[in-house]
Structure formats: structure tokens, C-alpha cells
Amino acid sequence: MEEKHENNLIASRHADFLPKSYVSFDLEATGNSKFNYMIEISAFKVIDFEVVDEYSSLIRPPRSRKVTKSSRLLSECEEFGDKIYYIDKFIESLTGIDNISIHKAEKEADVIKKFRDFVGDSILVGHGVNNDINLLKDTYMRVFGEEFTNKYIDTQVLGVFLDDREYSLVNLCNKYSIENIDTHRASSDAYRTNLCYINLYKDIEAKYSSIPEKLFANWIEDRHNKQNRILKNRTMKSLNAKNWNSHYENMKREDYLALDIIGNSLSFDMSVSSDDFNSFKKRLKKFDIRLHRDVFSNTNFLIVDDIATFSNQSKKLKFDEKNPNLKRVLSFNIKGKKIKVIDKKLLTSKIDYLEEYTARHKFDGLNDELSIKYPSKTKGELVDQFSVLGSKFYLYNDLSTMNSNDLKIRLINDGAEVRDVIDEDLDYIIVGEGRNKNTFYNSEECNRFLEILAYGNDVKLLNEENFKLCINLKIKNTII
């Protein structure tokens, strides 16, 4: 089979052919989504299926964590008089790597530079590599300020192509009678992955009488497109689910103005004075409502002094420059939470209403009647409510069939307004499938979108597929 070594300069993705020369690799990590760093990496350089070189190293992450009473550890180390750690009891038991060894290891920047020099533009072969590739992307951007662009082969994906079965590395080794030694150590996993890849290559070649280049390339492309569609639709649905404006309007109409705070956790920003905090605490004492000064994962509302002032101070700031509590709200919300930001004036109205409501209904605790559900809008509802005339749009990325400047002219001609910034009175953000900008999910624009949703503003997010569906149904004889 013809060897291809050109690199994908846009983004790292699964290779659409099976090479005979490559770098087999594996890494171990801290295993915590909020503290996600590599702690070990190993790579074997392979030419014509023969191992010719190896690189392995433990890694000292750029950050550590302070030991607390709740920390579950097997080992710890000390730095500047503080007890610190990198991995918890579970990861240490799984890998056999301890915190002291990690602390003594080479720094992340030094290791990743050696790794980059070692692999060059080779295709990487790994097993179940999604998290590994994401870690490499994060590390390359943090250390070099550049994208990780090497293509890769996932032996787990090859198992699906060959047998329509998603093997773990242990089970794939069992399939090929490869001994599982030192599992969950980077060197052993990378070496066994290489042996599995060689066997998979031979089995695929035998099954199809040769390596099916076009068949495999088409299968990978179909798999990639399907995963992209699923991811985009899930992402859009998840982000739009943070829009609670319509729910708030429904609550007012249904006599439920204040009931959404019952049984929930309220966090108060430092812009709210201690006197006001204590006053709210006194009034809410008889209800099942938890009050805090910090934002936690179980927070439901962040209370600020004045929403207009808070929003104006924040909207021109990048994420790293924003109010610490707001940063935590946005970080939790992008991971699936639905924390809302309101000011003390609205909270006071809610409490006034709550006290009056509970007096009328003889409230003595939570019950089913007070349960409020926030259903997401269906695609049909989005289409029915979609309007171009008089609406305000923000365009993120070109469409696959039209650049954003042409689309802007088209929308303006149809009576819309197209904005250059994301503001509270925006109606729609359209996310195209072009590649002139980074993925929306990882952008400053996404942080801004989540922020204005947290304030209770009604802005809808449409991916290219849903936007085309909406606009083609709303404007006759229009195809975009």
C-alpha cells in the first residue's frame, strides 16, 4: 500500500489509510476533568512494522493540588511548605505511579518538546485515543501556542471496522494472544497497541484480499461525518437548554414567579454586601434554600448586586478577565449545569412573592405541586418561531455553501439586522460549518453566549443544518 506522510494542517483527525510506518503511543493522565494533565507518555517509532526507536518519560504537570482533609491519597509530596499531590488514590492504584515520582519527573514543557521532536509528522497509532488526542491538543496549545495536527489511527476503531466490535485493549490483546503485562502503564500499553495494530492490519488485508483503501477511507469519512453531526446536534441542544427566558415568562403567567428558588442553592457574589446577604439569609431561613458566598457545582443561582452593571462590566472582557464567580458559572454551564444569574432586586421580588404565595397555600415543605420542569424546545418549535424580518443575527463561521459576508447581505436584504458582537438583545447566533474560525464550543463567543443566557436573555443558537431548515421553510423558493 502506498505510504502517505503529509500532515493535516487544519486539525488532527483519524487517518483514512493504514500505514506500515508510524509511531505507536500511549499516555497516562491525572484522570480528573477539572485537573486534566499527562503524567506519563511513551512512544515507539515503527518502520515497516519494525520498532526502531523508543521514547518514554514521566511528566510533571504545570500545576499541582493542595492536600485537604477530603483528599483521598496513597502518597503526597511537599512544595514551598505545602503538602501537594497530582493524582488521587484511584489513579495511583491503577497505574502504580506515585505523587513523589511525578513531582521529581521532567516538566511538561520539556517532555512534550522531546515528544514532538521524536514523532515529527508521523501518524500516531493508539487505542481508544479520544482523550489522549485531546490532551495532546491542550498541551501543544499550552506549550507551543499551536495546534496538534498529526493524524492518528485508533486500533479500537479498526476493531469495529474488522469485527463490528469495540474492543478494550485488554480484550484486543486476548483476541491475538498477546500477554497483558503492566496494564495502564504507557510503555506497556503503547507496545501492546503496536502488536495489536500489526495483527489488525494482517486480518483486514486477509479479509479483503488486500488493504481496502477506498472502502476504509469512505468508512472513516462516513463515521467522522456521523460523529460530527451527532456532536453538533448534541452541543447545540445542550447550549440552547441553558435558555431559561421562556420558562421565566411561563412562570409569571402560571403564578410560579418565585417557586424556582425553593429547594435550590443560591450563591451571592461579593458585589452583594454582607448586610444584604444576612438579610436574605434571615428571610429565606424557613425555606429549603441554601445560601453561599462561593459558586459550587450544585449552585442554581448566582445573585449579584445589579444585573445591568454586572453585565456591562463583563461583556468586553475575555473569559480569563471576568469576575471569578461568573467564570465558575460559565465553566459549570458549559459542562451541563444551568446556573442562572439574577440581581438582588429580582431576588427580593421572588421572596416577596414566595412569602405571599406560601401564606395563601399554607406551604409546609416541598411537594409535587411545586416541581418546575424546563423542557427544551423541539426542532419543530424552533422552525415555527423562526423569523428573519426584524430579527438580529450574529454569524459565526462561513456556511459550507456560502461565506458569511454573502449571507450577511442576504439576511439584510430580507429585513434582518446582522450584528458584529453578541449582545443581550440578539435573536439568533448562526454557527456555520466553515473552518475560518475555531469550533464555537471552544470560543470566547460561546462563553459570551452562555453568559447572556445566564442573565435570562432569549438568544437562540442554530447550527448550519437547522438554520437551513428554518430559512428554506420560511422564505419561499430560497435554497441556501
C-alpha positions in Angstrom: 0.0 0.0 0.0 1.3 3.5 -0.9 2.7 5.4 2.1 1.4 8.9 2.7 3.1 11.1 5.3 1.6 14.5 4.6 0.2 16.2 7.7 -3.3 17.6 8.1 -2.6 21.3 8.7 -6.1 22.1 9.8 -6.7 19.7 12.7 -5.7 16.3 13.9 -8.1 13.6 12.8 -8.3 9.8 12.1 -6.2 8.8 9.1 -8.1 7.3 6.2 -5.4 4.7 5.3 -3.4 2.1 7.1 0.4 2.9 7.2 3.3 0.4 7.7 5.4 3.1 9.3 4.1 5.1 12.2 4.5 5.9 15.9 2.7 3.8 18.4 1.9 5.7 21.6 0.1 5.8 24.9 -0.2 8.2 27.8 -1.4 8.2 31.4 -3.2 11.2 32.9 -4.4 12.6 36.2 -7.9 11.4 35.4 -9.8 14.4 36.6 -11.8 16.6 34.2 -11.0 19.7 36.3 -7.3 18.8 36.6 -6.5 17.0 33.4 -2.8 16.7 32.6 -0.5 14.0 31.3 1.7 12.2 33.9 3.4 9.7 31.6 3.9 9.3 27.8 5.5 6.5 25.8 6.1 6.1 22.0 7.6 3.5 19.7 8.8 4.5 16.3 7.9 1.8 13.7 9.2 1.5 10.2 7.8 -1.3 8.0 6.3 -2.8 11.2 9.7 -3.0 12.9 10.3 -1.0 16.1 13.4 1.2 15.5 13.3 3.6 18.5 11.5 4.4 21.7 10.8 7.4 23.9 9.2 7.3 27.4 9.1 9.7 30.3 7.1 10.5 33.4 5.7 14.1 33.3 5.4 16.7 36.0 2.2 18.7 35.3 2.4 22.5 35.2 0.1 22.6 38.3 -0.4 20.7 41.5 -3.2 20.4 44.0 -3.1 21.2 47.7 -3.8 18.3 50.1 -7.1 18.8 52.1 -9.0 16.7 54.6 -11.2 15.3 51.8 -8.2 14.3 49.6 -8.1 10.5 49.1 -4.4 9.7 48.6 -1.8 7.0 48.8 1.1 9.4 48.6 1.8 13.1 48.7 4.8 15.5 48.4 5.8 18.9 49.6 6.4 22.2 47.8 7.2 25.5 49.4 6.0 24.2 52.8 2.6 23.0 51.4 1.6 19.4 51.0 0.6 18.8 47.4 -0.5 16.0 45.1 -1.2 15.3 41.4 -3.1 12.1 41.4 -5.6 10.6 43.8 -5.8 7.1 45.3 -7.6 5.6 42.3 -5.1 6.7 39.6 -2.1 5.7 41.8 -3.6 2.3 42.4 -4.5 1.9 38.7 -1.1 2.9 37.3 1.3 2.2 40.1 2.7 5.8 39.7 3.0 7.8 42.9 3.0 11.5 43.5 6.6 11.7 44.6 7.8 10.2 41.3 5.6 12.6 39.3 6.9 15.6 41.3 10.5 14.5 40.6 9.8 14.0 36.8 10.7 16.3 34.0 8.5 19.3 33.4 5.6 19.0 31.0 7.1 21.6 28.6 10.5 19.7 28.4 8.8 16.3 27.8 6.4 17.5 25.2 9.2 19.2 23.2 11.1 15.9 23.1 7.9 14.0 22.2 7.2 16.4 19.3 10.8 16.0 18.0 10.5 12.2 18.3 7.2 11.8 16.4 7.7 14.6 13.8 4.8 14.4 11.3 4.3 10.6 11.7 0.9 9.1 12.0 0.2 8.1 15.6 -1.3 4.7 16.5 -3.1 4.4 19.8 -6.1 2.6 21.4 -9.2 4.5 22.5 -7.3 7.7 21.7 -10.0 10.4 22.1 -8.9 11.6 25.5 -5.2 11.2 24.6 -5.6 13.3 21.4 -7.5 16.0 23.4 -4.7 16.1 26.0 -2.1 16.4 23.3 -4.1 19.2 21.7 -4.4 21.1 25.0 -0.7 20.5 25.8 0.6 21.6 22.4 -1.5 24.8 22.6 -0.3 25.5 26.2 3.4 24.9 25.5 3.8 25.9 21.8 0.8 28.1 21.2 -0.1 25.9 18.2 -2.5 23.1 17.1 -1.6 19.5 17.4 -2.0 18.3 13.7 -0.7 14.8 13.4 -3.2 12.3 12.0 -3.8 9.1 14.0 -5.1 5.6 13.8 -7.3 4.2 16.7 -7.0 0.4 17.0 -10.3 0.4 18.8 -11.9 1.9 15.6 -10.1 -0.8 13.5 -11.7 -3.4 15.7 -15.1 -2.0 14.8 -14.2 -1.9 11.1 -13.0 -5.5 11.1 -15.4 -7.3 13.5 -18.1 -4.6 14.2 -17.0 -4.8 17.8 -15.5 -2.2 20.1 -12.6 -4.0 22.0 -10.9 -2.8 25.1 -7.1 -3.0 24.8 -7.0 -6.0 27.1 -9.7 -7.8 25.1 -8.0 -7.0 21.8 -4.7 -8.4 23.2 -6.7 -11.5 24.3 -8.0 -11.9 20.7 -4.5 -12.0 19.4 -3.0 -14.0 22.3 -0.8 -11.0 23.4 0.1 -11.2 27.1 -1.3 -8.3 29.1 1.6 -7.2 31.3 1.9 -3.9 33.2 -1.5 -2.6 32.0 -2.2 1.1 32.5 1.5 2.0 32.1 2.3 4.0 29.0 5.2 1.9 27.7 3.4 -1.5 28.0 0.1 -0.1 26.5 1.9 1.5 23.6 3.9 -1.6 22.9 0.9 -3.9 23.0 -1.1 -1.4 20.9 1.6 -1.8 18.2 1.3 -5.6 18.3 -2.5 -5.3 18.0 -2.2 -2.9 15.1 0.1 -5.3 13.2 -2.4 -8.1 13.7 -5.4 -6.0 12.7 -3.6 -4.9 9.6 -2.9 -8.5 8.6 -6.6 -9.6 9.3 -8.0 -6.7 7.3 -5.7 -7.5 4.5 -6.7 -11.2 4.6 -10.4 -10.4 4.8 -10.4 -8.1 1.8 -7.5 -9.9 -0.2 -5.6 -6.5 0.2 -5.9 -3.4 2.2 -9.2 -1.8 1.0 -8.0 1.8 0.6 -11.2 3.3 -0.8 -13.6 1.2 1.3 -11.7 2.1 4.5 -11.4 5.8 3.5 -15.1 6.0 2.8 -16.0 4.2 6.1 -13.8 6.5 8.1 -15.3 9.6 6.4 -18.9 8.3 7.0 -18.0 7.6 10.6 -16.4 11.0 11.0 -19.4 12.8 9.5 -21.9 10.9 11.6 -20.0 11.7 14.8 -19.8 15.3 13.8 -23.5 15.5 13.2 -24.3 13.9 16.5 -21.8 16.1 18.3 -23.0 19.3 16.7 -26.7 18.5 17.4 -25.9 17.5 21.0 -23.8 20.6 21.5 -26.5 22.9 20.1 -29.2 21.2 22.1 -27.1 21.3 25.3 -26.2 25.0 24.8 -29.8 26.1 23.9 -31.0 24.2 27.0 -29.4 27.0 29.1 -32.0 29.4 27.8 -34.5 29.9 30.7 -36.1 33.1 29.4 -39.2 31.4 28.1 -39.5 29.4 31.3 -39.4 32.5 33.3 -42.2 34.0 31.2 -44.2 30.9 31.7 -43.7 31.0 35.4 -45.1 34.5 35.6 -48.1 33.5 33.6 -48.7 30.4 35.6 -48.4 32.1 39.0 -44.9 30.4 39.6 -42.8 33.6 39.7 -40.8 32.6 42.8 -41.1 28.9 43.1 -37.9 28.1 41.1 -35.7 29.1 44.1 -37.3 26.6 46.5 -35.0 23.8 47.4 -32.2 25.3 45.4 -28.8 26.7 46.2 -28.1 30.5 45.9 -24.6 31.8 45.7 -24.0 35.5 46.4 -21.4 37.5 44.5 -19.1 39.8 46.6 -20.9 42.7 44.9 -23.8 42.0 47.3 -23.0 43.5 50.7 -22.7 41.4 53.9 -25.8 43.3 55.3 -27.9 42.3 52.3 -26.6 38.7 52.4 -27.6 38.4 56.1 -31.0 40.0 55.4 -31.7 37.5 52.6 -30.4 34.6 54.8 -32.9 35.6 57.6 -35.9 35.8 55.2 -35.1 32.5 53.5 -34.4 30.6 56.7 -37.8 28.9 56.8 -37.5 27.6 53.2 -35.3 24.8 51.9 -32.9 27.2 50.3 -29.1 27.0 50.7 -27.1 30.3 50.7 -23.4 30.5 49.9 -20.7 33.1 49.1 -19.0 30.9 46.5 -20.2 29.2 43.3 -20.3 25.4 43.6 -21.3 22.6 41.2 -24.7 22.4 42.9 -25.4 26.2 42.7 -28.6 27.1 40.9 -28.5 30.9 41.1 -25.7 33.5 41.3 -27.0 36.7 42.9 -25.3 40.0 42.0 -25.9 43.5 43.2 -27.2 44.9 39.9 -27.5 42.9 36.7 -27.1 45.8 34.3 -23.9 47.0 35.9 -22.6 43.4 36.3 -23.3 42.7 32.6 -21.8 45.9 31.3 -18.6 45.4 33.3 -18.2 41.9 32.0 -19.2 41.9 28.3 -16.0 43.4 26.9 -13.7 41.2 29.0 -12.2 37.9 27.8 -13.0 34.8 29.8 -9.8 34.9 31.9 -10.5 38.6 32.9 -14.1 38.1 34.0 -15.5 38.1 37.6 -14.3 34.9 39.3 -17.8 33.8 40.3 -19.1 34.4 36.7 -16.1 32.3 35.3 -17.2 29.4 37.6 -20.8 29.8 36.4 -19.7 29.6 32.7 -17.4 26.7 33.4 -20.1 24.7 35.1 -22.7 25.6 32.5 -20.7 24.5 29.5 -20.3 21.1 31.3 -24.1 20.7 31.6 -25.2 22.9 34.5 -27.9 25.5 34.3 -26.8 28.2 36.7 -28.8 31.5 36.3 -27.6 35.0 37.2 -30.1 37.4 38.8 -29.7 40.5 40.9 -30.8 41.2 44.4 -33.8 43.3 43.2 -35.3 40.3 41.3 -34.5 38.0 44.3 -36.3 40.4 46.6 -39.4 40.3 44.3 -39.2 36.5 44.3 -39.0 36.3 48.1 -41.9 38.8 48.4 -44.0 36.7 46.0 -42.9 33.4 47.7 -43.9 34.6 51.1 -47.3 35.8 49.8 -47.8 32.6 47.8 -46.9 30.2 50.6 -49.1 32.1 53.0 -52.1 31.5 50.6 -51.2 27.9 50.1 -50.1 27.0 53.6 -46.7 25.9 52.4 -45.1 23.3 54.8 -42.4 21.9 52.6 -41.6 20.7 49.1 -44.2 18.7 47.2 -45.0 17.7 43.6 -47.1 20.8 43.0 -44.1 23.0 43.3 -42.0 21.0 40.9 -41.0 23.1 37.9 -39.6 21.4 34.8 -37.7 23.2 32.0 -38.4 21.4 28.7 -36.1 22.1 25.8 -37.6 23.5 22.6 -38.0 20.9 19.8 -36.7 21.4 16.3 -40.3 21.9 15.1 -40.8 24.7 17.7 -37.6 26.4 16.6 -38.7 26.3 12.9 -42.2 27.6 13.8 -40.8 30.5 15.9 -38.0 31.4 13.4 -38.2 34.8 11.7 -35.8 36.7 9.5 -37.7 40.0 9.2 -36.8 42.3 12.1 -34.6 39.7 13.8 -31.0 40.4 14.9 -28.3 37.8 13.9 -24.7 37.1 14.7 -22.8 34.9 12.2 -20.1 32.6 13.4 -18.1 30.9 10.7 -18.9 30.6 7.0 -21.6 28.2 5.8 -20.4 25.3 3.8 -22.2 26.7 0.8 -21.9 30.4 1.4 -19.4 32.7 3.1 -20.6 34.9 6.0 -20.3 38.2 4.0 -22.7 36.9 1.3 -25.0 35.5 4.0 -25.0 38.8 5.8 -26.1 40.7 2.6 -28.8 38.0 2.1 -30.2 38.4 5.6 -30.1 42.2 5.4 -32.0 42.2 2.1 -34.7 40.0 3.8 -35.2 42.5 6.6 -32.8 41.3 9.2 -30.1 43.1 11.2 -26.6 41.4 11.4 -24.5 42.3 14.4 -20.7 42.3 14.8 -20.9 41.4 18.5 -23.0 39.2 20.7 -25.3 41.3 22.9 -28.3 40.8 25.1 -30.9 41.8 22.6 -29.7 39.4 19.9 -32.2 36.9 18.5 -30.0 34.3 16.7 -26.5 33.0 16.6 -25.8 31.1 13.4 -22.9 28.6 13.5 -21.7 27.6 10.1 -19.6 24.5 9.2 -16.8 26.6 7.6 -13.3 26.5 9.1 -12.4 30.2 9.2 -12.8 30.2 13.0 -12.3 27.7 15.8 -15.0 25.4 17.0 -17.8 27.5 18.5 -17.9 25.4 21.7 -14.3 26.4 22.5 -14.6 30.1 21.6 -14.9 33.3 23.5 -18.2 33.8 21.6 -19.6 30.7 23.2 -18.6 32.0 26.7 -20.4 35.2 25.9 -23.5 33.4 24.7 -23.6 31.3 27.9 -23.2 34.5 29.9 -26.2 36.3 28.4 -28.3 33.1 28.7 -27.4 33.0 32.4 -28.8 36.5 32.7 -32.1 35.3 31.3 -31.9 36.7 27.8 -33.6 35.0 24.9 -31.0 34.1 22.3 -31.2 31.0 20.1 -28.3 29.1 18.7 -28.7 27.4 15.3 -26.2 25.1 13.6 -26.0 25.2 9.8 -28.4 22.3 9.3 -31.1 23.8 11.5 -30.6 27.3 10.1 -31.0 26.0 6.5 -34.1 24.1 7.5 -35.6 27.2 9.1 -34.8 29.7 6.4 -35.8 27.4 3.5 -39.2 26.8 5.0 -39.8 30.4 6.0 -38.7 32.1 2.7 -40.3 30.6 -0.3 -38.1 29.5 -3.2 -35.0 30.0 -1.2 -32.2 27.5 -1.0 -29.0 28.1 0.9 
